[in-house]
Amino acid sequence: MRAKITYAVTAAVLVVYFVLVGSRGVLLLQHGTALTVTFGVAVLILPFIGVWFLWKNTQFVRRANRLAAELEAEGGLPVDELKRTPGGRIDRDSADEVFARRKAETEDAPDDWRCWFRLAVAYHDARDTPRARKAMQRAIALHSGRPANI
């Protein structure tokens, strides 16, 4: 729940920022000189890119959460079996061991979105966010029946 609140607050702050930046871009356009119009267009592009990025990220999170809910209902969510240091950090050897099992599971069933979901969690636990995201995208694509474009 805390992650959802943090995400919502961050998204709201970004939207406010996009509105403020966009209004400055409009003011620059209204000034009407070649320089201010050029800067105004450049400034207006940033909020559009930001809104697009926020929208795509929100879609990704919602889809991943749907998969997590479905997997939880099936009783297939990965159990946190990772050993932790006294400071609470994940033990690297433990993460590597779980990752190896998840990777083998995915190699044995490459078309099973559940395996890709669990592999994404293992990548995340190993602090490999880019690969975690790609594995989750693959899980989402397999779940929805779309070809994965990764």
C-alpha positions as CSV (number, residue, x, y, z in Angstrom):
1,M,0.0,0.0,0.0
2,R,2.9,2.3,0.8
3,A,4.3,1.9,-2.7
4,K,1.0,2.8,-4.2
5,I,0.7,6.0,-2.2
6,T,4.3,6.9,-3.0
7,Y,3.6,6.3,-6.7
8,A,0.4,8.4,-6.6
9,V,2.1,11.3,-4.9
10,T,5.1,11.2,-7.3
11,A,2.7,11.1,-10.3
12,A,0.7,14.0,-8.9
13,V,3.8,16.1,-8.3
14,L,5.0,15.3,-11.9
15,V,1.6,16.4,-13.3
16,V,1.8,19.7,-11.4
17,Y,5.3,20.1,-12.7
18,F,4.2,19.4,-16.3
19,V,1.4,22.0,-16.0
20,L,3.8,24.6,-14.7
21,V,6.4,23.9,-17.4
22,G,3.6,23.9,-20.0
23,S,2.2,27.2,-18.9
24,R,5.7,28.7,-19.2
25,G,6.0,27.3,-22.7
26,V,2.7,28.9,-23.7
27,L,3.8,32.3,-22.3
28,L,7.0,32.0,-24.4
29,L,4.9,31.3,-27.5
30,Q,2.6,34.2,-26.8
31,H,5.6,36.6,-26.6
32,G,5.9,36.0,-30.3
33,T,9.6,36.6,-31.2
34,A,11.5,33.9,-33.1
35,L,13.7,33.1,-30.0
36,T,10.8,32.9,-27.5
37,V,8.7,30.8,-29.9
38,T,11.6,28.4,-30.4
39,F,12.1,28.1,-26.7
40,G,8.4,27.8,-26.1
41,V,8.1,24.9,-28.5
42,A,11.2,23.2,-26.8
43,V,9.7,23.8,-23.4
44,L,6.3,22.4,-24.4
45,I,7.9,19.2,-25.8
46,L,9.1,18.2,-22.3
47,P,5.7,17.9,-20.6
48,F,4.4,15.9,-23.5
49,I,7.3,13.4,-23.2
50,G,6.9,13.4,-19.4
51,V,3.1,12.7,-19.7
52,W,3.7,9.9,-22.2
53,F,6.4,8.3,-20.0
54,L,4.2,8.6,-16.9
55,W,1.3,7.0,-18.8
56,K,3.4,4.1,-20.1
57,N,4.9,3.5,-16.7
58,T,1.5,3.6,-15.1
59,Q,0.1,1.0,-17.6
60,F,3.1,-1.2,-16.9
61,V,2.6,-1.1,-13.1
62,R,-1.1,-1.7,-13.4
63,R,-0.6,-4.7,-15.7
64,A,2.1,-6.1,-13.5
65,N,-0.1,-5.7,-10.4
66,R,-2.9,-7.6,-12.2
67,L,-0.6,-10.5,-12.9
68,A,0.6,-10.4,-9.3
69,A,-3.1,-10.6,-8.1
70,E,-3.9,-13.5,-10.4
71,L,-0.8,-15.3,-9.4
72,E,-1.6,-14.8,-5.7
73,A,-5.1,-16.1,-6.3
74,E,-3.5,-19.2,-7.8
75,G,-1.1,-19.5,-4.9
76,G,1.8,-19.1,-7.2
77,L,3.5,-16.0,-6.0
78,P,7.2,-16.5,-5.2
79,V,7.8,-16.9,-1.5
80,D,10.5,-14.7,0.0
81,E,13.1,-17.3,0.8
82,L,16.0,-14.9,0.7
83,K,18.5,-14.7,3.5
84,R,19.3,-11.3,4.8
85,T,22.2,-9.7,6.4
86,P,21.9,-8.4,10.0
87,G,21.3,-4.9,8.4
88,G,18.3,-6.3,6.4
89,R,20.0,-6.4,3.0
90,I,19.5,-9.4,0.8
91,D,22.4,-11.8,0.9
92,R,23.9,-11.9,-2.6
93,D,24.6,-15.6,-2.6
94,S,21.0,-16.3,-1.6
95,A,19.7,-14.1,-4.4
96,D,21.9,-15.8,-6.9
97,E,20.7,-19.2,-5.8
98,V,17.0,-18.3,-6.1
99,F,17.8,-16.6,-9.4
100,A,19.4,-19.7,-10.8
101,R,16.3,-21.7,-9.9
102,R,14.0,-19.2,-11.5
103,K,16.0,-19.0,-14.6
104,A,16.0,-22.8,-15.0
105,E,12.3,-22.8,-14.4
106,T,11.8,-20.2,-17.2
107,E,14.1,-22.1,-19.6
108,D,12.0,-25.2,-19.0
109,A,8.7,-23.4,-19.7
110,P,9.6,-20.3,-21.9
111,D,5.9,-19.7,-22.8
112,D,4.6,-19.6,-19.2
113,W,4.0,-16.0,-18.0
114,R,4.1,-17.2,-14.4
115,C,7.7,-18.3,-14.8
116,W,8.6,-15.0,-16.4
117,F,6.9,-13.2,-13.5
118,R,8.9,-15.1,-10.9
119,L,12.1,-14.5,-12.9
120,A,11.3,-10.8,-12.9
121,V,11.0,-10.9,-9.1
122,A,14.3,-12.7,-8.9
123,Y,16.0,-10.1,-11.1
124,H,14.5,-7.4,-8.9
125,D,15.8,-9.1,-5.8
126,A,19.3,-9.3,-7.4
127,R,19.0,-5.5,-8.0
128,D,19.0,-5.9,-11.8
129,T,16.1,-3.5,-12.6
130,P,16.5,-3.4,-16.4
131,R,16.3,-7.2,-16.7
132,A,13.5,-7.3,-14.1
133,R,11.5,-4.9,-16.2
134,K,12.2,-6.8,-19.5
135,A,11.2,-10.1,-17.8
136,M,8.0,-8.5,-16.5
137,Q,7.2,-7.1,-19.9
138,R,7.6,-10.6,-21.3
139,A,5.3,-12.0,-18.6
140,I,2.7,-9.3,-19.5
141,A,2.9,-10.0,-23.2
142,L,2.6,-13.8,-22.7
143,H,-0.4,-13.3,-20.4
144,S,-2.2,-11.1,-22.8
145,G,-1.3,-13.3,-25.8
146,R,0.7,-10.6,-27.6
147,P,4.1,-11.2,-29.0
148,A,6.8,-9.9,-26.8
149,N,8.9,-7.2,-28.4
150,I,12.0,-7.5,-26.3
